[in-house]
Amino acid sequence: MRRKRMFIKSLLGATTAIMFALPALAADTTIRIAYENNPGEPADMVMHRWAELVDEASDGKVELELYPSSQLGAKKDVIEQAMLGVNVITIADVGFLTDYDADLGILFGPYLTDNAEQLFEIYESDWFKEKDAKLRDQGIHIVISNYLYGTRQLLTTKKVETPADMQGLKIRTPNNEMQIRAIEAMGGTPTPMPLGDVYPALTQGTIDGVENPLPVLFGQKLHEQAKELSMISYLQNTSLWLGGQAYFDTLDPSVIEMLHETGREAGLYSQEVAAAQDAKILEDMEAAGVTITYPDTAPFKEAAMAVYTQFPEWSDGLFEQIQAQIAE
């Protein structure tokens, strides 16, 4: 009998140990976060921070699963998945939304503003809130609108000091009309392709350069194949994180509110990260043999202004309206 009691006690102890060794229960809601950036880049850092904020705010009931390095496909593919109701959120520059509202393209225009803060004020305006509501009607749900991706510069295989130097250079751009036309207006030959294809394209000579914020250029190691960095600062790149409205319609309103609140905190963190990264990256790129040029940006800006006359589908007086908001 004593042996039996000892066996039961031992069995209970083993069972308790197994229970404590089991992983925590799975989250009630799991949302995939997809982006083209590699681990360690600012976007990845910010998404890890957002995942922590969501975990804390939901007591572990909502989990963000991170998929960097284009693991779920190119940006357009992921946006299509979101539109079909898949539980995914991805980063998209506002230029990608012009198919849904042409006016939004202006927020991704070259040399539109001197600083990102001016753009964030527009994202808080009644004008943008109206656009946001219309996007939801079309199936797109914006979660984060205060995300700072960075200031877009130009990295090439040839020194660029003037727009004339861009003549004949094939420059990779994202596949959105505004950036394609901006690079074209400044003299380059825009070559749209997914970010993940840029390194081999530079290696093979398919393209001669790429535009992007410094943390992306450095994080993707593109400076290994292109050694001329031109600080043309042609675009203050704010970005949106969005999902499909069809999926958000399945979520509890309290979860949606929590995602928006924590997303805003993550957006503020992105602004801190962006401000801290550039100076260090310039040092690292120079140490890696990159020549850094600080051209007079006035000729680039003058050339780029042609873009704002190329969109007859925009509302009348849109450029003047946005400039008036910026000036307030």
ROBA-973796 format. One record per residue (C-alpha): residue in one letter; x, y negated, z negated. Coordinates in nm, 2 decimals. Example, Ala and Ser with C-alpha at 12.3 -4.5 7.8 and 13.67 -1.06 7.14 Angstrom:
% residues 2
ATOM resn px py pz
ATOM A 1.23 0.45 -0.78
ATOM S 1.37 0.11 -0.71
% end
This chain:
% residues 328
ATOM resn px py pz
ATOM M 0.00 0.00 0.00
ATOM R 0.28 -0.23 -0.09
ATOM R 0.45 -0.15 0.24
ATOM K 0.13 -0.24 0.42
ATOM R 0.10 -0.58 0.25
ATOM M 0.46 -0.65 0.34
ATOM F 0.39 -0.57 0.70
ATOM I 0.08 -0.79 0.71
ATOM K 0.28 -1.08 0.55
ATOM S 0.56 -1.03 0.80
ATOM L 0.31 -1.02 1.09
ATOM L 0.14 -1.34 0.97
ATOM G 0.48 -1.51 0.94
ATOM A 0.57 -1.41 1.29
ATOM T 0.23 -1.53 1.42
ATOM T 0.27 -1.86 1.25
ATOM A 0.62 -1.90 1.40
ATOM I 0.49 -1.82 1.75
ATOM M 0.21 -2.08 1.71
ATOM F 0.46 -2.35 1.61
ATOM A 0.68 -2.25 1.90
ATOM L 0.40 -2.29 2.16
ATOM P 0.40 -2.61 2.37
ATOM A 0.15 -2.88 2.29
ATOM L -0.19 -2.86 2.45
ATOM A -0.20 -3.00 2.80
ATOM A -0.33 -3.35 2.85
ATOM D -0.70 -3.40 2.92
ATOM T -0.61 -3.61 3.23
ATOM T -0.30 -3.58 3.44
ATOM I -0.22 -3.84 3.71
ATOM R 0.06 -3.81 3.95
ATOM I 0.28 -4.12 4.01
ATOM A 0.46 -4.11 4.35
ATOM Y 0.73 -4.34 4.48
ATOM E 1.02 -4.33 4.73
ATOM N 1.28 -4.46 4.48
ATOM N 1.54 -4.23 4.33
ATOM P 1.58 -4.15 3.96
ATOM G 1.76 -4.43 3.78
ATOM E 1.64 -4.71 4.01
ATOM P 1.43 -4.99 3.85
ATOM A 1.10 -4.84 3.98
ATOM D 1.18 -4.51 3.82
ATOM M 1.28 -4.68 3.49
ATOM V 0.95 -4.88 3.49
ATOM M 0.74 -4.57 3.56
ATOM H 0.90 -4.38 3.28
ATOM R 0.82 -4.68 3.05
ATOM W 0.46 -4.68 3.18
ATOM A 0.43 -4.30 3.11
ATOM E 0.54 -4.36 2.75
ATOM L 0.29 -4.65 2.71
ATOM V 0.01 -4.43 2.85
ATOM D 0.10 -4.14 2.62
ATOM E 0.10 -4.36 2.32
ATOM A -0.22 -4.54 2.40
ATOM S -0.41 -4.22 2.48
ATOM D -0.27 -4.01 2.20
ATOM G -0.14 -3.77 2.46
ATOM K -0.47 -3.72 2.63
ATOM V -0.36 -3.89 2.95
ATOM E -0.03 -3.79 3.11
ATOM L 0.15 -3.95 3.40
ATOM E 0.36 -3.70 3.61
ATOM L 0.64 -3.88 3.79
ATOM Y 0.74 -3.78 4.15
ATOM P 1.04 -3.99 4.26
ATOM S 1.24 -3.96 4.58
ATOM S 0.94 -3.92 4.81
ATOM Q 0.86 -3.58 4.67
ATOM L 0.49 -3.62 4.76
ATOM G 0.56 -3.76 5.10
ATOM A 0.61 -4.10 5.26
ATOM K 0.42 -4.40 5.13
ATOM K 0.15 -4.40 5.40
ATOM D 0.09 -4.02 5.34
ATOM V 0.05 -4.07 4.97
ATOM I -0.19 -4.36 5.02
ATOM E -0.40 -4.14 5.24
ATOM Q -0.40 -3.87 4.97
ATOM A -0.52 -4.13 4.72
ATOM M -0.80 -4.24 4.96
ATOM L -0.92 -3.88 4.98
ATOM G -0.96 -3.87 4.60
ATOM V -0.64 -3.70 4.49
ATOM N -0.52 -3.79 4.14
ATOM V -0.23 -3.99 4.25
ATOM I -0.11 -4.35 4.21
ATOM T 0.17 -4.50 4.43
ATOM I 0.35 -4.82 4.50
ATOM A 0.25 -5.03 4.80
ATOM D 0.35 -5.37 4.91
ATOM V 0.05 -5.59 4.98
ATOM G 0.15 -5.58 5.35
ATOM F 0.03 -5.22 5.36
ATOM L -0.33 -5.34 5.28
ATOM T -0.38 -5.56 5.58
ATOM D -0.58 -5.29 5.75
ATOM Y -0.84 -5.34 5.48
ATOM D -0.81 -5.72 5.45
ATOM A -0.60 -5.91 5.70
ATOM D -0.56 -6.22 5.48
ATOM L -0.36 -6.02 5.22
ATOM G -0.07 -6.00 5.46
ATOM I 0.02 -6.36 5.39
ATOM L 0.13 -6.27 5.04
ATOM F 0.41 -6.07 5.20
ATOM G 0.52 -6.35 5.43
ATOM P 0.88 -6.45 5.46
ATOM Y 1.00 -6.75 5.26
ATOM L 0.64 -6.80 5.14
ATOM T 0.75 -6.90 4.78
ATOM D 1.07 -6.99 4.60
ATOM N 1.01 -6.76 4.31
ATOM A 0.80 -6.46 4.22
ATOM E 0.62 -6.64 3.93
ATOM Q 0.43 -6.85 4.20
ATOM L 0.31 -6.53 4.36
ATOM F 0.20 -6.38 4.03
ATOM E -0.02 -6.68 3.98
ATOM I -0.19 -6.62 4.31
ATOM Y -0.26 -6.26 4.20
ATOM E -0.44 -6.40 3.90
ATOM S -0.65 -6.64 4.11
ATOM D -1.02 -6.61 4.19
ATOM W -0.92 -6.58 4.56
ATOM F -0.73 -6.25 4.49
ATOM K -0.99 -6.12 4.24
ATOM E -1.24 -6.14 4.52
ATOM K -1.00 -5.95 4.75
ATOM D -0.95 -5.69 4.48
ATOM A -1.32 -5.63 4.45
ATOM K -1.36 -5.59 4.83
ATOM L -1.07 -5.34 4.83
ATOM R -1.25 -5.12 4.57
ATOM D -1.55 -5.12 4.80
ATOM Q -1.32 -4.98 5.07
ATOM G -1.18 -4.71 4.84
ATOM I -0.86 -4.87 4.70
ATOM H -0.82 -4.93 4.33
ATOM I -0.53 -5.16 4.22
ATOM V -0.39 -5.07 3.88
ATOM I -0.08 -5.29 3.85
ATOM S -0.06 -5.63 4.03
ATOM N 0.22 -5.80 3.84
ATOM Y 0.51 -5.56 3.94
ATOM L 0.83 -5.73 4.06
ATOM Y 1.02 -5.51 4.31
ATOM G 1.28 -5.78 4.37
ATOM T 1.42 -6.02 4.63
ATOM R 1.48 -5.86 4.97
ATOM Q 1.83 -5.90 5.11
ATOM L 2.00 -5.77 5.43
ATOM L 2.26 -5.49 5.44
ATOM T 2.42 -5.42 5.78
ATOM T 2.72 -5.28 5.95
ATOM K 2.80 -5.62 6.10
ATOM K 2.84 -5.96 5.91
ATOM V 2.52 -6.17 5.94
ATOM E 2.56 -6.55 5.87
ATOM T 2.30 -6.69 6.11
ATOM P 1.99 -6.56 6.28
ATOM A 2.19 -6.53 6.60
ATOM D 2.41 -6.27 6.43
ATOM M 2.10 -6.05 6.40
ATOM Q 2.05 -6.03 6.77
ATOM G 2.07 -5.67 6.89
ATOM L 2.08 -5.53 6.54
ATOM K 1.83 -5.25 6.47
ATOM I 1.70 -5.32 6.12
ATOM R 1.50 -5.07 5.92
ATOM T 1.18 -5.20 5.78
ATOM P 0.88 -5.05 5.61
ATOM N 0.60 -4.97 5.84
ATOM N 0.39 -5.28 5.78
ATOM E 0.32 -5.55 6.04
ATOM M 0.43 -5.85 5.83
ATOM Q 0.79 -5.73 5.77
ATOM I 0.82 -5.60 6.13
ATOM R 0.73 -5.95 6.26
ATOM A 0.95 -6.13 6.00
ATOM I 1.27 -5.94 6.10
ATOM E 1.18 -5.99 6.47
ATOM A 1.13 -6.37 6.42
ATOM M 1.47 -6.39 6.25
ATOM G 1.64 -6.22 6.55
ATOM G 1.66 -5.85 6.46
ATOM T 1.50 -5.54 6.61
ATOM P 1.27 -5.40 6.35
ATOM T 1.28 -5.02 6.32
ATOM P 1.01 -4.88 6.09
ATOM M 1.09 -4.56 5.90
ATOM P 1.04 -4.41 5.55
ATOM L 1.30 -4.51 5.30
ATOM G 1.42 -4.16 5.25
ATOM D 1.53 -4.15 5.62
ATOM V 1.75 -4.46 5.60
ATOM Y 2.07 -4.31 5.48
ATOM P 2.10 -4.05 5.75
ATOM A 1.99 -4.31 6.01
ATOM L 2.27 -4.54 5.91
ATOM T 2.51 -4.24 5.91
ATOM Q 2.41 -4.15 6.26
ATOM G 2.40 -4.50 6.39
ATOM T 2.03 -4.49 6.47
ATOM I 2.00 -4.82 6.28
ATOM D 2.24 -5.10 6.21
ATOM G 2.10 -5.22 5.89
ATOM V 1.83 -5.23 5.63
ATOM E 1.65 -5.49 5.42
ATOM N 1.55 -5.43 5.06
ATOM P 1.61 -5.56 4.71
ATOM L 1.96 -5.50 4.57
ATOM P 1.86 -5.22 4.32
ATOM V 1.71 -5.02 4.61
ATOM L 2.00 -5.08 4.85
ATOM F 2.24 -4.97 4.58
ATOM G 2.03 -4.69 4.43
ATOM Q 1.99 -4.53 4.77
ATOM K 2.37 -4.56 4.82
ATOM L 2.31 -4.73 5.15
ATOM H 2.62 -4.94 5.08
ATOM E 2.83 -4.63 5.16
ATOM Q 2.73 -4.66 5.52
ATOM A 2.68 -5.04 5.57
ATOM K 2.94 -5.27 5.42
ATOM E 2.80 -5.62 5.50
ATOM L 2.55 -5.77 5.25
ATOM S 2.39 -6.09 5.36
ATOM M 2.20 -6.27 5.08
ATOM I 1.92 -6.42 5.29
ATOM S 1.66 -6.38 5.01
ATOM Y 1.38 -6.38 5.27
ATOM L 1.11 -6.23 5.07
ATOM Q 1.00 -6.24 4.70
ATOM N 0.87 -5.88 4.68
ATOM T 0.60 -5.83 4.44
ATOM S 0.43 -5.49 4.47
ATOM L 0.10 -5.32 4.38
ATOM W 0.05 -4.98 4.22
ATOM L -0.28 -4.83 4.34
ATOM G -0.49 -4.52 4.37
ATOM G -0.81 -4.42 4.54
ATOM Q -1.14 -4.55 4.40
ATOM A -1.29 -4.21 4.46
ATOM Y -1.06 -4.06 4.19
ATOM F -1.10 -4.36 3.96
ATOM D -1.48 -4.31 3.98
ATOM T -1.42 -3.97 3.80
ATOM L -1.24 -4.13 3.51
ATOM D -1.39 -4.25 3.19
ATOM P -1.41 -4.63 3.19
ATOM S -1.20 -4.64 2.87
ATOM V -0.92 -4.45 3.05
ATOM I -0.93 -4.69 3.34
ATOM E -0.91 -4.99 3.10
ATOM M -0.62 -4.83 2.92
ATOM L -0.44 -4.77 3.25
ATOM H -0.48 -5.13 3.34
ATOM E -0.36 -5.26 3.01
ATOM T -0.06 -5.04 2.99
ATOM G 0.01 -5.10 3.36
ATOM R 0.02 -5.48 3.29
ATOM E 0.28 -5.41 3.02
ATOM A 0.48 -5.20 3.26
ATOM G 0.46 -5.48 3.52
ATOM L 0.61 -5.73 3.26
ATOM Y 0.88 -5.48 3.20
ATOM S 0.95 -5.46 3.57
ATOM Q 1.02 -5.84 3.57
ATOM E 1.27 -5.80 3.29
ATOM V 1.45 -5.51 3.47
ATOM A 1.47 -5.70 3.80
ATOM A 1.62 -6.00 3.64
ATOM A 1.89 -5.80 3.46
ATOM Q 1.99 -5.58 3.75
ATOM D 2.11 -5.81 4.04
ATOM A 2.43 -5.96 3.89
ATOM K 2.56 -5.62 3.79
ATOM I 2.48 -5.46 4.12
ATOM L 2.66 -5.73 4.31
ATOM E 2.97 -5.66 4.11
ATOM D 2.94 -5.29 4.17
ATOM M 2.88 -5.33 4.54
ATOM E 3.18 -5.56 4.58
ATOM A 3.39 -5.31 4.39
ATOM A 3.27 -5.04 4.64
ATOM G 3.41 -5.24 4.93
ATOM V 3.10 -5.44 5.03
ATOM T 3.15 -5.79 5.17
ATOM I 2.89 -6.03 5.03
ATOM T 2.79 -6.33 5.23
ATOM Y 2.58 -6.62 5.11
ATOM P 2.45 -6.79 5.43
ATOM D 2.26 -7.11 5.46
ATOM T 1.90 -6.97 5.45
ATOM A 1.75 -7.28 5.62
ATOM P 1.79 -7.15 5.97
ATOM F 1.65 -6.81 5.87
ATOM K 1.35 -6.98 5.71
ATOM E 1.29 -7.20 6.01
ATOM A 1.29 -6.90 6.24
ATOM A 1.07 -6.70 6.01
ATOM M 0.80 -6.97 6.00
ATOM A 0.69 -6.85 6.35
ATOM V 0.53 -6.55 6.18
ATOM Y 0.26 -6.77 6.02
ATOM T 0.12 -6.85 6.37
ATOM Q 0.10 -6.49 6.48
ATOM F -0.21 -6.37 6.29
ATOM P -0.53 -6.52 6.45
ATOM E -0.73 -6.27 6.24
ATOM W -0.65 -6.47 5.93
ATOM S -0.91 -6.70 5.78
ATOM D -0.88 -7.06 5.90
ATOM G -0.64 -7.26 5.70
ATOM L -0.51 -6.97 5.50
ATOM F -0.15 -7.07 5.50
ATOM E -0.24 -7.42 5.38
ATOM Q -0.47 -7.28 5.12
ATOM I -0.20 -7.05 4.97
ATOM Q 0.06 -7.33 4.98
ATOM A -0.19 -7.56 4.79
ATOM Q -0.23 -7.29 4.52
ATOM I 0.15 -7.26 4.50
ATOM A 0.19 -7.63 4.46
ATOM E -0.06 -7.66 4.17
% end
